[in-house]
Every structure is written in C-alpha cells, then in structure tokens.
Amino acid sequence: MNDATRPPRSFRLLVTGGGTGGHTYPALTAVRTLQARLATDGRALDVLWIGTPDGLEARVAPAEGIAFTTVATGKIRRSANPLKMISPANVKDMARVPLGVAQARKAVSDFRPDVVLATGGYVAVPAGLAARLCRVPLVLHEQTVRLGLANRKLAGSATRIAVSSESSLPLLPEAVRSAAVVTGNPVRPEVLSGHADKAVAALGLSGFDRRLPTLYVTGGAQGAQQINNVVRDALPWLLERANVVHQCGPGNVESLRAGAAGLPAHLAGRYHLTGFVGPELPDVLALADVVVSRSGAGTLAELTALGKPAVFVPLASSAGNEQAHNARHLQEAGAAIALEGEVTADRLRAALGPLLTDPARRVGMAEAARSHGRPDAADRLVDVLLSAASG
C-alpha cells in the first residue's frame, strides 16, 4: 500500500483531569468535538483518560467508550494557615506523587499521544509532569477565572494554556502569559438546544402562568441547603411574581414539599419541585427567564452561552474561593448578581425583585451575560489542541 492509499493515522489524545463535573465535562466536550472534527477529514480519534478511581470521570469516560486508567495521586488539603498545610495527611499524599508520575510516564510512553489535555484536579499533576518528561505537547485548560492549584503547578510545563476569560490573562504568572489563549469553557452542545415548550410538557407544568417569568432554582445534583432555605422562606413572594422550577436535591424533596403544602392553589400550581433535573435540563434552561444557582465554572459557561440573567449564591467552601471570584466577575460586568456572606430571604427578594418585575432589566442583563458567553469554546479548544500537536 502506497502513501496515497494508506488510511490516515488516527489522532491520539491523552486526557487527564477530573474529580468533579467542572473538570470532567469540559474535557468530555472537547473529546466529542475533536472526534467530530477529525471525522470530517476521515480520521479516527484514539483517547486515553487518566483519572481518579472514585471521581466522576471514572464513570463518564467508560460510559463514553473512552479507555480509562488511574495513577497514584496526592491531594493537597488547603488551609489559610501555611503551617496547617504540613499535615500528616498532606505529607503522606504528596509522597505518592513520584509514584504517580512514574505510572503516568509509562502510560504516556505506551500510548504515545500527539497531545495531552489537562483540565485540572489533583490527578492532572502526575500526568502533566509525565507529558513534559516524555516531550509530549501539554495543553492546560482552566475553567475558572483564576488558575486552579493543579494548573498552577503545571503552567511552566505547558505548551499552551487555554483560559475561559480575558480577565484571567493578567492573573497569570508573567512568565507563562505568552502561552495563554482565551478559548472559553466548553459547553455541552445539548445544553444549547433546548425548547421551553418541551419542558412544560415533560414536567407537566400545566399550572404555570406563561404571562409571568419563570425562575429556575438549582443547587446542583445534590441540591444546596443554603439556597433551598432562602427560597422556601421567600416562596409565596416569589410565586406572586414568577413560576418557579426548584431543583432541590433528592434528599430535600419531602421537607420542602411539606413546607409548600399550605400554598394557595393558584400559587401552588406555579411551583414545580424536583429532586433532580436530568435529560430535560436544556429545555428547563430554555424556559427559564432568570436562574438562581451556585457559581461554578460550568454553570457560568452554560448560563452566559445561553444569555441567562442569574443571581449567584457562591459556595463559600469552594477551592480557592473560586465561586466567589466567578460571581463577582460577572456582577462587575452587569451580567449577574452575586449574593455572598449571609444570604437571607430579604436579600434574595431584593436581588430578584427588579429582574422578575422589569422585562427591560432582564433583557439588559441577558445581553451582558451573552457578551461573556462562548458557545464555540469547544471548537476553540480543539483548535489549540491541533495546533499544539502539530508543533
């Protein structure tokens, strides 16, 4: 077989990162987008994912038919007090890192990737260092405004650093800024293709008053007690002004349902309480005029890509206080409202009142949010991966 008839060699991508959806889903979206891009040129994609055995990626990668392996990792338990960082648990875990690097180096050598994509999480450190030792191009992707701990450790080894916002650039160490490119945070394409009427049908929202705006409240898959409590306390006021879809977490449904049992019938019909929103999420987001949620990087990427006004209640214990940074960044741009510190029903009412009663205010915030969205982020990241692989 001569060169003209030989099928093109498959592209080999090694992915590392995970632990949470914030690190896992951007990587998965990039894999899907790269696979589609290569297919148009008649090329195949081979992927190996290095992750943790108990992280989300351990379920997601095999379900997508992606080869998956693990390496020894060391988790840093952070503290504002530097002395507390030198804890027995941290010392023990950090001693595992050299073993993890050795294991990752063997995986990289055996797989021979064209490029390595690291999306953060402590598992990314051994694989990222192994890429450098094996002289394989390393692309970091950072979902948050500030570089996470793993990506900070790997920045000096990276061929390219893909960040999600222009505001991240001045926060990078000066020595690595020349390697940085703004791609945005990849958003699953299905999130962008929802239909409001499908949500009404799928969830049985026959009691909703479509003349009123719809508020979507979410605390993530497990719910957020802080958000649930303030929504419960403000519920009658909210339902006078809006329909509410409240995703509260499976463990919180019964207590919230009991609390809403005394609502007047016309208000009760405007309230849909659910433990979990699954495949219908794109349709629920399409229906929503305003969103109340945490401010993780994935949530921000989705809401800005869709142009949704939001009131964010940052998770105070998020790593590096990243959720507060995310929320403040969009608030400063007029694209969201950030509620930090003690969040009460009164503060929630003050934040939501103008948005629920003033359509022009919603439109303005939606436009500001959309101006910060990057629905093409996955394609931009794929461009970076292909460029890094080609040298």
N, C-alpha and C positions, 0 to 999 in steps of 0.2 A: 504494500500500500504506500503510495507516494504522499507527499505533503498536501497535495490538492484534494485527495480523497480521505485523508485521515480525519476522523472526527475531532473537533476542538477539545482540548484538555479541559476537564472540569475545574472550576474555581474552588479553591479550598479556603474556608473561613473558620477560624477558631474564635469562639465567643467565650468570654469569661465575665462573671458578674452575677449578682442575684441576691438572694436573701429575702427581698421584698418585691412587690409588683413594680415599684418605682424604678428598680434596676432591671427587672426581668422583662417587662413588656416592651420597653423601647428596643431592647436587643432583639426580641422576637419579631417586632415590626420591621426592624432593619433586615433581618434574615429573610422574611417574606418578600420584602421589596427588592432585595438583591436577587433573590431567586427569580422573580418575575422579570427583572431587567435582563438577566443573563439568558433567560428562556427566549427572549425576542431575538437573540443572536445565536440561538441553537446550542447554548452552553448549559451545562448542568452545574449545580452547586453542591458541594460536599461540606457539611458543617459538623464540627465537634464542639460541644459545650462543656466547659469546666466550671462546676458549681459546687454548692454545698449539698450534703445528703438530705438535709432537713429544710432547705429553703424552697420557695415557690418554684424555682427553676427546675428542681428535681422532679416535679410533676409536669410542668409545662413543656420542657424540652422533649421528653419521651413521647408525650401525647401528640407532639407535632412531628414525630418521626425523626427527631434530631438525636444523633449519638451523644451520650452524656457520660461524663466521668467526674470523679471527685479527687481532690488533693487535700492534704493536711493544711489546716488554716489556723491562724491565730487572731482572735478577736480582741480589739482594744476597748476596754471599758473606760470611757472618758469621764473626766472629773474636772471641775473648775480649779481644784487644788492639785497642782502638779505632783505633790508628794503622794497623793492617793492613787495616782496613775501607776506607781510602783507597787502594785498589789500582788499577792501570790498568784491570783488568777491570771493577771496580765503577764507576769513573768513566765508562768507555765505555758500560756498560749503563744507568746512570742517565741518561745523555744521551739515551737512546732513549725515556724515559718521556714527555716532552712530545709526541713524535710519536704515541706510543700513545694518549695522552689525546685528541689531535685525531682520530685514527682512530676511537676508541671513541665520541667525541661525535657524529661523523657517523653511526655505526651506531645509536646511541640515538635520534638525531633522525629518522632514516629509519624505524626500526622502531616508534617511539612506544609503548614498553611501558607497561603500567599499573603495573608494579613491577619492580625489579631485585633479583635474589637473588645475593649474592656469598658463595661458600663457601671462599674463601682460595686461597693460591697467588699468586705474584707477578703473574700475568695479571689478577687481580681488581682491582689498584690502578688502572690506567687506566680500566677500565670503571666502577668505583665512583666515581671522581672525575668521570667524564663524566655519571653519573646526577645528581650534585649540580649540575653546571653546567647540565644540562637540566631541573632541578627535578622529577626523577622520584623517587618514594619508593625508598629503598635499604634493603634488609634484609640484614644480615650474619648468617651462620651460622658459629659456631665449634664445631669438633668436639672440641677438646682442653680440658683444664682451664684453661689459660692462653691468652689471645688470641694467635694467631699474628701474625707481623710484618705481613702484608698487612692483616689486620683491625684491628690497632692503628693503622695509618696511616689507615684508613677510618672508625674509630669515631666521630670527630667529625662525619662527614657522614651518618651512618646515621639512618634513621627509627626502626628497631628493630634490636636486637642479640639474636639468638637464641643462647643458650648451652646446652651439653649437661649442665651440672651446677650445682646450687646453690652448690657450692664455688667456682665461677667468679665469682660476684657480687662478693664482697669484693675480688677481684683486679682488677676493672675500674677504670679511672680514675673518680674520683668524679663528674666532670662528665658522664659518659655512663651512669651506673648507672640513671638514670630511664628510659632507653630499652631496658633489658635485660629479657628474658623467658626463663625456662627452658623449653625445648622437649624437650631430649634430642637425640640424634644419630639421624637417620633410619636405619632398618634395612630392608634389602630384605625384603619380606614373605615371599618364598620361603624365606628362611633360617629363618623361624619355623614352617615347616610340614613339617619332616622327620619320617621314620619310621625307627626303629632297624632294624627287620627288613628294610627296603629296602636299607639299607647293607650288611647281612650278605649279602643276595642279590647286589647289584650288584658288590661287591668280592670275592665268593667267600670269605667268612670262615668256612669250614666247620671250621677248626681252632681257632676261638675257643672258650674255655670261658666260657659265658654266666653261670656262677656267680661269675666274677671281674669286677671293674670293668674298664671299657675306658678306656684313656688315649689321647687324640688329641694328637699332637705335630705342630706346624706352624711353619714359619719363613717363611710367605708363599709367593707364587708361585715365587720363585727359591730358596726354602729359606734356611736360616740356618746357616752353618758352625759357629758357636758352639753352637747348640742341637744340631745333628747330632752334634757331637763328644762332648758330655756324655751324650747318650742312648746313643750307641754304647758309651761306657765303662761305663755303668750297665745295659746291656741285659739280661744274664742275671738280675740282681737284679730289674729291672722285670718281666720275664716270669714270674718266680715268683709275682708278686703281681697281675698285670694282663694283659689283652690290650692290644696296642699297635698303633694305626694311625699310621704315621710318614710324614708328607708332607715330603719332604726336598729337593725341587727337582730338576728333570730332570737337571741336571749332576752330581748326587751319588749317584745310584741305584747305580751299579756298585760304587763303593768301599764303600758301606755294605752292599751285598749280600754282597760278599766278606768283610767283617768279621763278618757274621752266619752265614756258611756252616758254622761249627763248632758251632752251637747244637744241643742235643739235640732230637730230633724233636718231643717234646711241647711244648717251648718255641718251636721254630721255627713251629709251627702257630698260635701266639698272636701272631705278628709279621707285620703287613702293611706292607710298604714300598712307597711310591709316589712318583713324582716330582711329581705334580700331582693335586689333587682338584678336579674340575670340577663338573658339574651335581649330582653326588651329595653335595656339601658339606652341604646341610641334613640329609640322612639320617645322615651321619657325625657331625654335631654332636648329633643326637638320640640316637645310640648312645653318645656319649662321656659318661663319668661325671666325668672330670677332663680338663683341657686344659693343655698346656704350649705357650706361644707368646710372640711379641713382644707389646708392649702399645700398639700403635697405636690411634687413636681408634675406627676402625671395628671392630676386634676387640673392644674393650671394650664397645662398644654392642651387638654381637651376643651376646657371652657373658653380659652382665648381663640383656639382654632374655630370654635363654633360662634364666637362673639356673644357670650352669655354674661350678663351682669351678675355679680356674685358678692355675697357677704361671707368673708372667710373668718373662721374661728381656728387659728393656728393651734396645732398640738404643741403644747409648751415643752414636752419632753423629747421632741424630735431631735435627731442627731445634729449637733452644731446649731441648734435653734433655726434650722433651715426653713421650716414652715413660716416662721415669723418674717424672715427675710423675704421669702417669696410673696407673702401677702402685702408687706409694706411696699415692695417694688411695684406691684400693680395698683395699689392705692395711690401712690405718688403719681402714677400715670393717669389717674382718673378712671381706671378700668375695673376697680373693685373697692370694697370697704373692708378694712381689717379690724376685727374686734379682738384685742389682746387683753391679757390680765383677767380680772374677774368679769365674766360675761353674765349679765342678768337679762331677765325678760324686758326690762325697761330699755336697756341698751340695744337689744335686738329690735324692739319696736322702733326706736329712734333711727336705726340704720335702715330698716326695711320700709318704713312709712313712706318716704319720698319715692322710693322705687316702685312700690305697689300702687300708689295713687297717681303718679305722674308718668304717663307713657313717654313724654319727651325726655324725661330724666333717664328712663330705661334705654331709650334709643341712643342717647349720648354715651352712656356707659358701655353699651354693646359695641358701638363703633370704636371706642377706646380699647376695649378688650380685643376686638378683632384685629386692630392695628398691631397688637403684640403677638398675635397668633401666627403659627407657621404650619399650616396644614400640609405643606410639602416637605416637612422636616426629614421624613424617612428617605425621600429621594435625595435630599441634600447630603444626608449622612452616607448614603450609598455612593454618591459622587466622591466623597472624601475617601471611603474605603478603596474604591477602584483606583483613585489617583495614588494613594499611598502604596498600593500593591504594585503599581507599575513603575514606581520609583520616581 
